[in-house]
Amino acid sequence: MRRSTPGWLSDAVIYQIYPQSFADSDGDGVGDLRGVLGRLDYLSWLGITVIWFNPLFASPFGDAGYDVSDYLTIAPRYGTEADLVALVEAARERGIRVMLDLVPGHTSDQHAWFRASAADPYDDRYIWSPTRPSEEWVPSPGARPGFYLPNFYPVQPALNFGYARTHPDEPWRSPVNAPGPAANRAALRQIMAHWLDLGVSGFRVDMAFSLVKDDPGRLETARLWGELRAWIDTEYPGRALLAEWGDPKTAVPAGFHADFFLHAVGDVFRSLWGNAEGSHRPEWGTQPCFFDAAGRGSPSRFLAAWEEARGAIDGAGHVALPTANHDFSRLVCGSRTASMVAPAFAFLLTWPSLPTVYYGDEIGMRYLPGLPDKEGSQCGPEARQGSRTPMQWDSSANAGFSTAPAEALYLPVDPDPARPTVAAQQADPASLLHQVRALIAARRTTPALGAAGSLRVLHAGYPLVYLRGGTHLVVVNPSQGTVTAPLPPDLDLSRARCLIGGDGVKLVPGEVTADGFAYGVFQVSGA
């Protein structure tokens, strides 16, 4: 049976909020839910339709909340369950839905489940071995002898969803239908139901690919998510699951409504705007991305992966495309300045994907190098803290984080006195913020530019030129030089009208010329 996708998701413009750093209501230097509540009018003004929160659950914050100690309790630093309910209701009044981050593959080592498992040699909610199979396994902290398998940091023991392949010489390999894996599957439903009953519209699922271990082709993992998707469609129709899988052609057929192209899986996402000047791993290399000021890149890797994913999805879900995220460098990073990124937003908001704006990217907040590790943000060579700094609401020293002393802030703000702020950009009609707002409005009011509109790529280079819905021509030049591309002779430009942008873009029959960092969206007669 063909799965359906909620209409609200197909029309979504998603905004990712890193809660520690977005808005502080009480002056303790850490963002909170009441702070977000006070900024909903801004998000409504911008045109956002979905908020996705990084984890809000109780945690010792060894990994910024991705080490959950209680899935059914809001972390006190953020507020209370009542605060979340109030936020969900206030957002709904503004036409905005709320999605939470679900961390299903591991817990904190402080979770009650793990403490019980570390004391009981028969408990199989986690993955245990009496001997140490490899260095990544961690010694038991409790009375139980042996070692446990973490998913990421040692403080994140992997929940046991079983192994697709068992082996008599490796007794820790539980089958997927063993008691522990079955209990964990049931617990996932209980957790999701708790928050769905309170009005959230779904979840972005952390490390969704990782649940079943040693799973060739992710077949057992896909079966698990397919069962959960069927349950949601029956019990909570109209709610959505977004995957952190990084492989939409696999994740969406597995049961997710959408999956992101991500930096850690292949080079598709990095080939767009990963300029290797921020939080990249050294082994990722320095091949120029397409949104390269010198014009040395190519969109070919992205376009090939896009076609492959869309063919596999076959209209039953979506590919989500972010500007950045809490693990990956912001658009404004290194030599790329805020004056260069408007074409990236023009592409993001006119491509038939689900656009996801990482908080602050809409004003050109920059990735800050050289910051100290905070709550697990330094991951080997990846300095993720550079993308987690406080939202720059105004020009005050603490960027809108009330009057907290600088040392109490979750992370330092941009020390540049000329840093972009929401307040300044809202007052400037020519700012990046106003361009992003106009692009969002164009997408939301023009079906041809949305996720369902058809796509025809006319020139895969500098500039990138494509036709949406047969009626809207998009021209994007991410480079600093003036570039020219041919247009097909069947494209009628006689009544072409610029919908947004257009400065520096010249259309003539059979050809388009775009100045450096120019973009334009034009209504045309079709082809």
C-alpha positions as semicolon CSV with decimal commas, in nm:
position;residue;x (nm);y (nm);z (nm)
1;M;0,000;0,000;0,000
2;R;0,132;0,342;-0,096
3;R;0,199;0,564;0,206
4;S;0,064;0,916;0,215
5;T;0,241;1,228;0,340
6;P;0,064;1,502;0,539
7;G;-0,007;1,806;0,330
8;W;0,132;2,036;0,596
9;L;0,471;1,866;0,566
10;S;0,477;1,894;0,188
11;D;0,427;2,269;0,224
12;A;0,663;2,308;0,521
13;V;0,943;2,552;0,581
14;I;1,125;2,405;0,880
15;Y;1,326;2,602;1,135
16;Q;1,574;2,415;1,356
17;I;1,613;2,554;1,707
18;Y;1,909;2,457;1,923
19;P;1,730;2,533;2,250
20;Q;2,033;2,617;2,464
21;S;2,120;2,902;2,231
22;F;1,801;3,046;2,086
23;A;1,625;3,265;2,344
24;D;1,677;3,308;2,719
25;S;1,373;3,426;2,918
26;D;1,513;3,420;3,273
27;G;1,866;3,557;3,244
28;D;2,051;3,240;3,342
29;G;2,246;3,239;3,017
30;V;2,075;2,931;2,873
31;G;1,790;2,935;2,624
32;D;1,452;2,798;2,730
33;L;1,099;2,728;2,611
34;R;0,954;3,052;2,744
35;G;1,223;3,232;2,549
36;V;1,107;3,061;2,230
37;L;0,747;3,145;2,316
38;G;0,846;3,510;2,325
39;R;0,997;3,485;1,977
40;L;0,710;3,310;1,798
41;D;0,595;3,633;1,637
42;Y;0,937;3,664;1,475
43;L;0,914;3,312;1,333
44;S;0,561;3,379;1,212
45;W;0,677;3,704;1,048
46;L;0,957;3,513;0,876
47;G;0,710;3,260;0,736
48;I;0,820;2,949;0,925
49;T;0,560;2,669;0,942
50;V;0,745;2,404;1,148
51;I;0,982;2,430;1,445
52;W;1,214;2,138;1,505
53;F;1,380;2,137;1,846
54;N;1,704;1,963;1,929
55;P;1,648;1,737;2,235
56;L;1,447;1,892;2,517
57;F;1,445;1,590;2,748
58;A;1,610;1,552;3,087
59;S;1,982;1,488;3,050
60;P;2,317;1,530;3,224
61;F;2,424;1,704;2,899
62;G;2,734;1,504;2,829
63;D;2,638;1,538;2,463
64;A;2,419;1,848;2,461
65;G;2,102;1,656;2,544
66;Y;2,158;1,362;2,311
67;D;2,229;1,161;2,625
68;V;1,874;1,131;2,757
69;S;1,814;1,038;3,121
70;D;1,432;1,062;3,108
71;Y;1,236;1,069;2,782
72;L;0,912;1,176;2,953
73;T;1,046;1,485;3,133
74;I;1,150;1,824;2,997
75;A;1,501;1,923;3,106
76;P;1,461;2,174;3,391
77;R;1,697;2,418;3,219
78;Y;1,432;2,454;2,945
79;G;1,123;2,467;3,166
80;T;0,838;2,226;3,219
81;E;0,596;2,010;3,026
82;A;0,338;2,283;3,078
83;D;0,576;2,529;2,909
84;L;0,601;2,301;2,608
85;V;0,223;2,262;2,588
86;A;0,180;2,640;2,606
87;L;0,439;2,680;2,330
88;V;0,272;2,419;2,108
89;E;-0,066;2,588;2,148
90;A;0,070;2,938;2,087
91;A;0,260;2,818;1,781
92;R;-0,053;2,650;1,644
93;E;-0,239;2,980;1,671
94;R;0,024;3,123;1,439
95;G;0,012;2,835;1,191
96;I;0,334;2,681;1,320
97;R;0,377;2,316;1,417
98;V;0,630;2,179;1,665
99;M;0,844;1,869;1,617
100;L;1,077;1,717;1,878
101;D;1,409;1,540;1,845
102;L;1,381;1,173;1,939
103;V;1,696;0,983;2,040
104;P;1,596;0,615;2,012
105;G;1,930;0,437;1,976
106;H;2,090;0,513;2,311
107;T;2,029;0,674;2,648
108;S;2,244;0,845;2,906
109;D;2,436;0,618;3,139
110;Q;2,232;0,797;3,408
111;H;1,900;0,667;3,273
112;A;1,709;0,442;3,515
113;W;1,694;0,171;3,248
114;F;2,069;0,158;3,225
115;R;2,126;0,167;3,599
116;A;1,893;-0,131;3,633
117;S;2,066;-0,312;3,350
118;A;2,410;-0,248;3,502
119;A;2,291;-0,422;3,820
120;D;2,116;-0,720;3,660
121;P;2,313;-0,976;3,456
122;Y;1,992;-1,096;3,291
123;D;1,868;-0,757;3,169
124;D;1,907;-0,722;2,792
125;R;1,773;-0,370;2,734
126;Y;2,134;-0,276;2,646
127;I;2,413;-0,464;2,471
128;W;2,646;-0,638;2,717
129;S;2,942;-0,874;2,686
130;P;3,124;-1,057;2,966
131;T;3,452;-0,984;2,789
132;R;3,567;-0,678;2,596
133;P;3,516;-0,742;2,222
134;S;3,695;-0,418;2,120
135;E;3,824;-0,093;2,267
136;E;3,497;0,091;2,211
137;W;3,319;-0,124;2,471
138;V;3,298;0,038;2,815
139;P;3,343;-0,132;3,157
140;S;3,025;-0,180;3,357
141;P;2,968;0,091;3,619
142;G;2,750;-0,135;3,833
143;A;2,747;-0,473;4,000
144;R;2,703;-0,648;3,669
145;P;3,039;-0,772;3,537
146;G;3,147;-0,708;3,180
147;F;3,127;-0,432;2,927
148;Y;2,858;-0,239;2,737
149;L;2,848;-0,108;2,382
150;P;2,807;0,270;2,343
151;N;2,660;0,428;2,033
152;F;2,870;0,742;2,038
153;Y;3,034;0,877;2,354
154;P;3,095;0,633;2,643
155;V;2,811;0,802;2,837
156;Q;2,565;0,690;2,565
157;P;2,507;0,314;2,602
158;A;2,337;0,164;2,300
159;L;1,984;0,040;2,351
160;N;1,945;-0,317;2,234
161;F;1,723;-0,353;1,929
162;G;1,893;-0,679;1,839
163;Y;2,134;-0,793;1,571
164;A;2,025;-0,885;1,222
165;R;2,288;-1,161;1,229
166;T;2,356;-1,364;1,542
167;H;2,658;-1,583;1,610
168;P;2,716;-1,849;1,879
169;D;3,064;-1,713;1,953
170;E;2,925;-1,365;2,024
171;P;2,644;-1,407;2,279
172;W;2,576;-1,036;2,302
173;R;2,413;-1,056;1,960
174;S;2,048;-1,081;2,063
175;P;1,797;-1,156;1,789
176;V;1,564;-0,871;1,701
177;N;1,271;-1,045;1,873
178;A;1,449;-1,107;2,206
179;P;1,285;-0,968;2,523
180;G;1,511;-0,663;2,551
181;P;1,464;-0,549;2,190
182;A;1,090;-0,608;2,220
183;A;1,076;-0,398;2,538
184;N;1,267;-0,117;2,369
185;R;1,032;-0,116;2,069
186;A;0,736;-0,092;2,305
187;A;0,905;0,189;2,496
188;L;0,951;0,387;2,173
189;R;0,577;0,380;2,115
190;Q;0,507;0,488;2,471
191;I;0,750;0,779;2,446
192;M;0,618;0,896;2,111
193;A;0,256;0,864;2,223
194;H;0,323;1,075;2,533
195;W;0,440;1,373;2,331
196;L;0,202;1,326;2,039
197;D;-0,086;1,330;2,288
198;L;0,040;1,670;2,405
199;G;0,011;1,811;2,055
200;V;0,351;1,784;1,890
201;S;0,336;1,707;1,519
202;G;0,608;1,447;1,499
203;F;0,975;1,377;1,547
204;R;1,312;1,414;1,385
205;V;1,480;1,084;1,470
206;D;1,846;1,090;1,571
207;M;2,071;0,824;1,415
208;A;1,765;0,648;1,276
209;F;1,981;0,403;1,080
210;S;2,163;0,273;1,386
211;L;1,908;0,073;1,583
212;V;1,953;-0,286;1,465
213;K;2,321;-0,381;1,467
214;D;2,510;-0,566;1,193
215;D;2,218;-0,513;0,960
216;P;2,323;-0,555;0,594
217;G;2,117;-0,324;0,377
218;R;1,946;-0,193;0,695
219;L;1,666;-0,440;0,626
220;E;1,577;-0,513;0,989
221;T;1,607;-0,146;1,079
222;A;1,372;-0,063;0,792
223;R;1,128;-0,327;0,914
224;L;1,131;-0,170;1,261
225;W;1,058;0,178;1,128
226;G;0,798;0,046;0,888
227;E;0,608;-0,101;1,183
228;L;0,630;0,229;1,373
229;R;0,515;0,422;1,067
230;A;0,211;0,196;1,031
231;W;0,131;0,252;1,399
232;I;0,159;0,631;1,363
233;D;-0,054;0,634;1,048
234;T;-0,325;0,442;1,235
235;E;-0,310;0,599;1,581
236;Y;-0,181;0,949;1,498
237;P;-0,269;1,027;1,136
238;G;-0,125;1,351;1,010
239;R;0,190;1,330;1,223
240;A;0,535;1,293;1,068
241;L;0,871;1,123;1,112
242;L;1,188;1,284;0,976
243;A;1,504;1,076;0,972
244;E;1,863;1,149;1,052
245;W;1,971;0,876;0,814
246;G;2,149;1,070;0,540
247;D;2,024;0,839;0,268
248;P;1,673;0,941;0,157
249;K;1,649;0,666;-0,104
250;T;1,667;0,413;0,180
251;A;1,508;0,598;0,473
252;V;1,185;0,708;0,306
253;P;1,093;0,365;0,167
254;A;1,176;0,231;0,515
255;G;0,892;0,433;0,664
256;F;1,002;0,792;0,716
257;H;0,816;1,084;0,568
258;A;1,145;1,254;0,486
259;D;1,519;1,222;0,529
260;F;1,800;1,476;0,513
261;F;2,102;1,484;0,290
262;L;2,371;1,506;0,560
263;H;2,741;1,582;0,583
264;A;2,840;1,254;0,750
265;V;2,696;1,024;0,481
266;G;2,871;1,059;0,146
267;D;2,952;1,395;-0,004
268;V;2,614;1,501;-0,144
269;F;2,537;1,767;0,115
270;R;2,896;1,886;0,146
271;S;2,919;1,918;-0,233
272;L;2,667;2,202;-0,215
273;W;2,805;2,439;0,049
274;G;3,061;2,255;0,259
275;N;3,362;2,480;0,206
276;A;3,597;2,283;0,436
277;E;3,666;2,587;0,652
278;G;3,467;2,498;0,962
279;S;3,374;2,178;1,139
280;H;3,480;1,936;0,868
281;R;3,681;1,623;0,935
282;P;4,022;1,633;0,765
283;E;3,949;1,311;0,576
284;W;3,654;1,475;0,405
285;G;3,898;1,656;0,179
286;T;3,885;2,000;0,024
287;Q;3,719;1,945;-0,315
288;P;3,541;2,274;-0,389
289;C;3,169;2,282;-0,325
290;F;2,924;2,425;-0,577
291;F;2,852;2,732;-0,364
292;D;3,214;2,834;-0,401
293;A;3,293;3,200;-0,460
294;A;3,564;3,118;-0,714
295;G;3,324;2,905;-0,916
296;R;3,537;2,589;-0,896
297;G;3,265;2,345;-0,798
298;S;2,987;2,158;-0,971
299;P;2,627;2,064;-0,885
300;S;2,667;1,727;-1,057
301;R;2,712;1,518;-0,739
302;F;2,407;1,670;-0,580
303;L;2,193;1,642;-0,893
304;A;2,282;1,276;-0,944
305;A;2,198;1,188;-0,583
306;W;1,880;1,393;-0,604
307;E;1,755;1,204;-0,908
308;E;1,841;0,870;-0,748
309;A;1,659;0,960;-0,426
310;R;1,351;1,097;-0,597
311;G;1,327;0,786;-0,813
312;A;1,337;0,560;-0,507
313;I;1,092;0,774;-0,309
314;D;0,851;0,794;-0,605
315;G;0,635;1,067;-0,455
316;A;0,579;0,891;-0,121
317;G;0,793;1,129;0,083
318;H;1,053;1,400;0,066
319;V;1,422;1,484;0,068
320;A;1,497;1,746;0,331
321;L;1,776;1,996;0,269
322;P;1,921;2,209;0,552
323;T;2,125;2,528;0,543
324;A;2,338;2,378;0,823
325;N;2,278;2,206;1,157
326;H;2,415;2,166;1,507
327;D;2,683;1,926;1,377
328;F;2,787;2,107;1,058
329;S;2,928;2,448;0,973
330;R;2,694;2,737;0,906
331;L;2,657;2,882;0,557
332;V;2,864;3,183;0,663
333;C;3,193;3,016;0,741
334;G;3,557;3,109;0,684
335;S;3,599;3,305;0,363
336;R;3,228;3,288;0,280
337;T;3,062;3,605;0,406
338;A;2,700;3,696;0,467
339;S;2,698;3,897;0,143
340;M;2,752;3,573;-0,052
341;V;2,477;3,348;0,082
342;A;2,154;3,490;-0,060
343;P;2,189;3,261;-0,368
344;A;2,205;2,961;-0,133
345;F;1,869;3,059;0,015
346;A;1,728;3,119;-0,334
347;F;1,826;2,764;-0,425
348;L;1,706;2,613;-0,095
349;L;1,364;2,778;-0,114
350;T;1,292;2,710;-0,481
351;W;1,416;2,351;-0,501
352;P;1,153;2,073;-0,460
353;S;1,290;1,955;-0,126
354;L;1,187;2,030;0,232
355;P;1,384;2,346;0,321
356;T;1,525;2,357;0,673
357;V;1,675;2,678;0,809
358;Y;1,918;2,643;1,098
359;Y;1,851;2,920;1,350
360;G;2,049;3,234;1,276
361;D;2,143;3,141;0,920
362;E;1,867;3,371;0,798
363;I;2,061;3,670;0,931
364;G;2,402;3,543;0,826
365;M;2,532;3,432;1,166
366;R;2,879;3,292;1,112
367;Y;3,053;2,979;1,224
368;L;3,296;3,079;1,501
369;P;3,624;2,886;1,514
370;G;3,839;2,832;1,819
371;L;3,566;2,807;2,082
372;P;3,597;2,587;2,392
373;D;3,431;2,250;2,418
374;K;3,083;2,274;2,571
375;E;2,875;1,971;2,662
376;G;3,048;1,737;2,421
377;S;3,056;1,976;2,126
378;Q;3,419;1,900;2,038
379;C;3,397;1,563;1,862
380;G;3,750;1,463;1,767
381;P;3,855;1,711;1,497
382;E;3,499;1,839;1,454
383;A;3,448;2,166;1,644
384;R;3,069;2,165;1,644
385;Q;3,052;2,445;1,902
386;G;3,120;2,698;1,626
387;S;2,764;2,643;1,499
388;R;2,596;2,654;1,842
389;T;2,645;3,013;1,954
390;P;2,360;3,229;2,092
391;M;2,107;3,374;1,851
392;Q;2,202;3,733;1,777
393;W;1,881;3,913;1,853
394;D;2,034;4,255;1,910
395;S;2,368;4,431;1,947
396;S;2,399;4,392;2,323
397;A;2,697;4,205;2,462
398;N;2,489;3,896;2,531
399;A;2,290;3,901;2,208
400;G;1,952;3,896;2,374
401;F;2,042;3,649;2,649
402;S;1,918;3,895;2,911
403;T;2,179;4,027;3,156
404;A;2,361;3,705;3,233
405;P;2,736;3,739;3,277
406;A;2,934;3,625;2,975
407;E;3,075;3,324;3,157
408;A;2,721;3,194;3,219
409;L;2,635;3,183;2,850
410;Y;2,615;2,848;2,688
411;L;2,872;2,967;2,434
412;P;3,026;3,308;2,350
413;V;2,857;3,535;2,101
414;D;3,032;3,662;1,790
415;P;3,283;3,920;1,919
416;D;3,268;4,123;1,597
417;P;3,089;4,451;1,676
418;A;2,952;4,445;1,319
419;R;2,791;4,103;1,365
420;P;2,448;4,073;1,204
421;T;2,148;4,095;1,435
422;V;1,778;4,032;1,392
423;A;1,692;4,382;1,509
424;A;1,917;4,555;1,258
425;Q;1,814;4,334;0,968
426;Q;1,443;4,368;1,034
427;A;1,495;4,743;1,006
428;D;1,679;4,710;0,673
429;P;1,458;4,613;0,376
430;A;1,767;4,519;0,173
431;S;1,904;4,278;0,437
432;L;1,958;3,906;0,400
433;L;1,674;3,850;0,646
434;H;1,426;4,033;0,424
435;Q;1,547;3,842;0,118
436;V;1,495;3,512;0,301
437;R;1,150;3,623;0,414
438;A;1,054;3,716;0,059
439;L;1,179;3,383;-0,076
440;I;0,979;3,194;0,188
441;A;0,668;3,394;0,100
442;A;0,718;3,323;-0,269
443;R;0,751;2,951;-0,202
444;R;0,443;2,940;0,019
445;T;0,224;3,134;-0,226
446;T;0,349;2,978;-0,551
447;P;0,273;2,605;-0,580
448;A;0,516;2,568;-0,870
449;L;0,805;2,649;-0,633
450;G;0,703;2,400;-0,365
451;A;0,791;2,039;-0,303
452;A;0,529;1,909;-0,547
453;G;0,613;2,129;-0,847
454;S;0,792;1,970;-1,142
455;L;1,162;2,029;-1,201
456;R;1,355;2,068;-1,524
457;V;1,726;2,152;-1,496
458;L;1,825;2,371;-1,789
459;H;2,190;2,436;-1,703
460;A;2,392;2,242;-1,444
461;G;2,680;2,478;-1,381
462;Y;2,742;2,846;-1,320
463;P;2,476;2,974;-1,318
464;L;2,244;2,692;-1,211
465;V;1,923;2,734;-1,409
466;Y;1,605;2,534;-1,367
467;L;1,234;2,552;-1,444
468;R;0,977;2,483;-1,172
469;G;0,624;2,376;-1,253
470;G;0,680;2,467;-1,615
471;T;0,611;2,829;-1,526
472;H;0,889;2,965;-1,305
473;L;1,250;3,005;-1,410
474;V;1,513;3,011;-1,135
475;V;1,866;3,143;-1,192
476;V;2,128;3,104;-0,917
477;N;2,491;3,216;-0,940
478;P;2,688;3,117;-0,628
479;S;3,014;3,250;-0,773
480;Q;3,166;3,598;-0,768
481;G;3,210;3,623;-1,145
482;T;2,961;3,711;-1,417
483;V;2,849;3,392;-1,592
484;T;2,634;3,307;-1,892
485;A;2,430;3,000;-1,980
486;P;2,221;2,900;-2,283
487;L;1,845;2,870;-2,255
488;P;1,638;2,628;-2,462
489;P;1,474;2,780;-2,769
490;D;1,130;2,657;-2,655
491;L;1,142;2,874;-2,343
492;D;0,915;3,172;-2,407
493;L;1,051;3,484;-2,236
494;S;0,821;3,731;-2,407
495;R;0,614;3,783;-2,093
496;A;0,879;3,701;-1,832
497;R;0,818;3,875;-1,501
498;C;1,059;3,889;-1,210
499;L;0,899;3,747;-0,898
500;I;1,189;3,795;-0,659
501;G;1,555;3,894;-0,683
502;G;1,656;3,963;-1,040
503;D;1,917;4,232;-0,979
504;G;2,215;4,134;-1,189
505;V;2,026;3,870;-1,391
506;K;1,958;3,941;-1,759
507;L;1,730;3,724;-1,972
508;V;1,733;3,736;-2,351
509;P;1,599;3,475;-2,593
510;G;1,829;3,176;-2,579
511;E;2,057;3,307;-2,303
512;V;2,081;3,419;-1,940
513;T;2,360;3,622;-1,780
514;A;2,406;3,651;-1,405
515;D;2,640;3,879;-1,214
516;G;2,835;3,754;-0,913
517;F;2,616;3,624;-0,627
518;A;2,302;3,712;-0,821
519;Y;1,979;3,518;-0,833
520;G;1,633;3,561;-0,973
521;V;1,298;3,387;-0,987
522;F;1,093;3,469;-1,297
523;Q;0,744;3,378;-1,403
524;V;0,758;3,273;-1,767
525;S;0,514;3,138;-2,021
526;G;0,647;2,785;-1,992
527;A;0,819;2,542;-2,217
